[in-house]
Amino acid sequence: MNFKKSLLATALMAFIGLAAFAQEKASPAKTAEGTVGDAKITINYSSPAVKGRTIWGDLVPMGEVWRAGANEATTFTTTKDIMVEGKTLPAGTYSFFVIPGETSSTLIFNKVAKQWGAFDYDSKEDALRVSVPSQQTSSLEERLVYEVKPDSFEIRWEYGKASAKLGS
């Protein structure tokens, strides 16, 4: 009888563990990839959801450095030197941050690639900063999305969007 109870308890614990594992993470890891000229671009980020919240100006304050995702800082890797908004970004892996604004946002490529959030962000380690227009969209983007295009990359979340021109 005790053997049957132990077996049932073990099976129940295994089922609960599998059910918890099967649930989607709150901010799943995502990757956006593409090429610009002969440079491969890879953006690794955690993709939080809106979940009915106001994102820009509330969850993500305007005018403050944001990790551009969830959990660890987003990373931006380029295999070759590229131009971002007409400025040179050397080949390498960077942590990527955004300072969102109403009409323009600052995109930041920081030399310290491994960071948790923006808690230890140091502007002295910035490899490049560029300003791009902040845009509003008419359709809701529930999850944070990055997209690499042949001549740009884009970040979209909620009703906000920013895009930077890329070149080789």
C-alpha positions as CSV (number, residue, x, y, z in Angstrom):
1,M,0.0,0.0,0.0
2,N,2.8,2.4,0.9
3,F,4.5,1.6,-2.4
4,K,1.4,2.6,-4.3
5,K,1.1,5.9,-2.4
6,S,4.8,6.7,-3.0
7,L,4.4,5.9,-6.7
8,L,1.3,8.1,-6.9
9,A,3.0,10.9,-5.1
10,T,6.0,10.7,-7.4
11,A,3.8,10.7,-10.5
12,L,1.9,13.7,-9.2
13,M,5.1,15.6,-8.5
14,A,6.4,14.8,-12.0
15,F,3.1,16.0,-13.6
16,I,3.2,19.3,-11.7
17,G,6.9,19.8,-12.6
18,L,6.1,19.2,-16.3
19,A,3.1,21.5,-16.2
20,A,5.2,24.3,-14.7
21,F,8.0,23.8,-17.3
22,A,5.5,23.8,-20.2
23,Q,4.2,27.3,-19.3
24,E,5.6,30.2,-21.3
25,K,8.1,32.3,-19.6
26,A,7.0,35.9,-18.7
27,S,9.8,37.3,-20.9
28,P,11.1,34.5,-23.2
29,A,14.5,34.8,-24.8
30,K,14.4,35.9,-28.5
31,T,16.9,36.5,-31.3
32,A,16.6,38.8,-34.3
33,E,19.2,38.2,-37.1
34,G,19.9,39.7,-40.5
35,T,22.7,41.0,-42.7
36,V,23.8,44.4,-43.6
37,G,26.3,44.2,-46.5
38,D,28.6,41.4,-45.5
39,A,28.0,41.9,-41.7
40,K,25.9,39.5,-39.8
41,I,23.7,41.3,-37.1
42,T,22.4,39.4,-34.1
43,I,20.2,40.9,-31.4
44,N,19.6,38.8,-28.3
45,Y,16.9,40.0,-26.0
46,S,14.2,38.9,-23.5
47,S,10.7,39.8,-24.8
48,P,8.3,41.1,-22.2
49,A,4.5,41.4,-22.9
50,V,2.3,44.5,-22.5
51,K,-0.3,42.6,-20.5
52,G,-2.7,45.6,-20.4
53,R,0.0,47.9,-19.0
54,T,1.0,51.4,-20.3
55,I,4.6,50.9,-21.4
56,W,6.0,54.2,-22.6
57,G,6.1,56.9,-19.9
58,D,4.9,54.5,-17.2
59,L,6.5,51.0,-17.0
60,V,9.4,52.4,-19.1
61,P,10.0,56.0,-18.0
62,M,10.8,58.6,-20.6
63,G,14.3,60.2,-20.5
64,E,15.9,57.3,-18.5
65,V,18.2,54.5,-19.6
66,W,16.2,51.4,-20.3
67,R,17.8,47.9,-20.9
68,A,15.7,47.5,-24.1
69,G,14.2,44.2,-23.0
70,A,13.8,42.2,-19.8
71,N,16.2,40.4,-17.6
72,E,19.8,40.7,-18.8
73,A,20.6,43.6,-21.0
74,T,19.9,43.2,-24.7
75,T,23.0,42.5,-26.8
76,F,23.7,43.7,-30.3
77,T,26.4,41.8,-32.2
78,T,27.9,42.8,-35.6
79,T,30.6,40.6,-37.3
80,K,32.0,43.6,-39.3
81,D,32.2,47.3,-38.8
82,I,28.9,48.9,-39.7
83,M,27.4,52.4,-39.9
84,V,24.5,53.2,-37.5
85,E,22.8,56.5,-38.5
86,G,26.0,57.4,-40.4
87,K,28.3,56.7,-37.4
88,T,30.8,53.8,-37.3
89,L,30.1,50.9,-34.9
90,P,33.2,48.5,-34.8
91,A,32.6,44.8,-35.1
92,G,31.8,43.2,-31.7
93,T,29.1,42.5,-29.1
94,Y,27.5,45.4,-27.2
95,S,24.9,45.7,-24.6
96,F,22.1,47.8,-26.1
97,F,20.1,50.4,-24.2
98,V,17.5,53.0,-25.1
99,I,16.6,56.4,-23.6
100,P,13.0,56.8,-24.9
101,G,11.6,60.2,-25.6
102,E,8.4,61.6,-26.9
103,T,9.8,62.7,-30.3
104,S,13.2,61.1,-30.4
105,S,15.0,58.3,-28.6
106,T,18.7,57.7,-28.0
107,L,20.1,54.3,-28.9
108,I,23.1,53.2,-26.9
109,F,25.7,50.6,-27.8
110,N,27.8,49.9,-24.6
111,K,31.1,48.0,-24.6
112,V,30.2,46.0,-21.5
113,A,28.1,43.3,-23.2
114,K,27.2,41.2,-20.1
115,Q,25.1,43.2,-17.7
116,W,21.9,42.5,-15.7
117,G,19.4,45.2,-16.8
118,A,20.7,48.7,-16.7
119,F,21.7,48.7,-13.0
120,D,25.5,48.9,-13.6
121,Y,25.3,50.9,-16.8
122,D,28.2,53.3,-17.2
123,S,28.0,55.9,-20.0
124,K,31.8,56.0,-20.0
125,E,31.7,52.6,-21.6
126,D,29.5,53.7,-24.5
127,A,30.9,52.8,-27.9
128,L,28.2,54.7,-29.8
129,R,25.1,56.8,-29.2
130,V,22.7,57.8,-31.9
131,S,19.4,59.7,-31.9
132,V,16.4,58.4,-33.9
133,P,12.8,59.6,-34.2
134,S,10.3,58.0,-31.8
135,Q,7.2,56.9,-33.6
136,Q,3.7,55.9,-32.7
137,T,2.0,53.0,-34.5
138,S,-1.7,52.3,-34.8
139,S,-1.4,48.6,-34.1
140,L,-0.5,47.0,-30.7
141,E,2.7,45.0,-30.5
142,E,2.0,42.8,-27.5
143,R,5.5,41.5,-27.1
144,L,8.8,43.5,-27.5
145,V,10.1,42.8,-31.0
146,Y,13.4,43.5,-32.8
147,E,13.7,43.2,-36.5
148,V,16.9,43.4,-38.6
149,K,16.4,44.6,-42.2
150,P,19.0,45.0,-45.0
151,D,19.4,48.7,-44.3
152,S,18.0,49.2,-40.7
153,F,16.9,47.6,-37.5
154,E,13.7,48.3,-35.6
155,I,12.4,47.9,-32.1
156,R,8.6,47.8,-31.5
157,W,6.5,47.4,-28.4
158,E,3.0,48.5,-27.4
159,Y,2.3,51.4,-29.8
160,G,5.9,52.6,-29.9
161,K,8.6,52.1,-32.6
162,A,12.1,53.3,-33.2
163,S,14.3,52.5,-36.2
164,A,18.0,53.1,-37.0
165,K,19.5,53.2,-40.4
166,L,22.4,50.7,-40.9
167,G,25.0,50.5,-43.6
168,S,28.3,48.8,-44.4
